Amino acid sequence: MLLQTSFGKVLKDLRLQKGLTQQQFAELADISVDYVHDLEFGLKKPSINIVFSLASALGITASNLVLQVEIKMGSDDNTIPNSVS
């Protein structure tokens, strides 16, 4: 599974676990709801600043968010990307 797709699935799962709508999450992360949608569907790649904002809005650390993406990728196809493009 692509990094973007895995990131989006993890982001959506965590958002739903927190009981947040895309609109609520976007407001907490200080981004647009369209950007949340694009991230969740793997259409956009977040900058490191956005990763920190997303994690903060979810009440977790950025490292925890990235770790969950790595775990998701490993559980889907047993590969971890060598680099982020």
GIBEL-V8657 format. One record per residue. RES is the residue in three letters. OMEGA is omega in whole degrees, 0 to 359 (999 if undefined). Layout:
[[RES,OMEGA] [RES,OMEGA]]
This chain:
[[MET,180] [LEU,178] [LEU,181] [GLN,181] [THR,178] [SER,178] [PHE,181] [GLY,180] [LYS,178] [VAL,180] [LEU,180] [LYS,179] [ASP,180] [LEU,178] [ARG,180] [LEU,177] [GLN,178] [LYS,179] [GLY,183] [LEU,170] [THR,176] [GLN,180] [GLN,179] [GLN,180] [PHE,179] [ALA,179] [GLU,179] [LEU,182] [ALA,180] [ASP,175] [ILE,180] [SER,177] [VAL,177] [ASP,179] [TYR,176] [VAL,179] [HIS,181] [ASP,177] [LEU,182] [GLU,179] [PHE,177] [GLY,182] [LEU,181] [LYS,174] [LYS,181] [PRO,171] [SER,179] [ILE,177] [ASN,179] [ILE,178] [VAL,178] [PHE,178] [SER,179] [LEU,180] [ALA,179] [SER,179] [ALA,179] [LEU,180] [GLY,178] [ILE,176] [THR,177] [ALA,180] [SER,178] [ASN,178] [LEU,180] [VAL,178] [LEU,179] [GLN,176] [VAL,178] [GLU,178] [ILE,179] [LYS,181] [MET,180] [GLY,181] [SER,181] [ASP,184] [ASP,177] [ASN,176] [THR,174] [ILE,183] [PRO,178] [ASN,181] [SER,178] [VAL,180] [SER,999]]
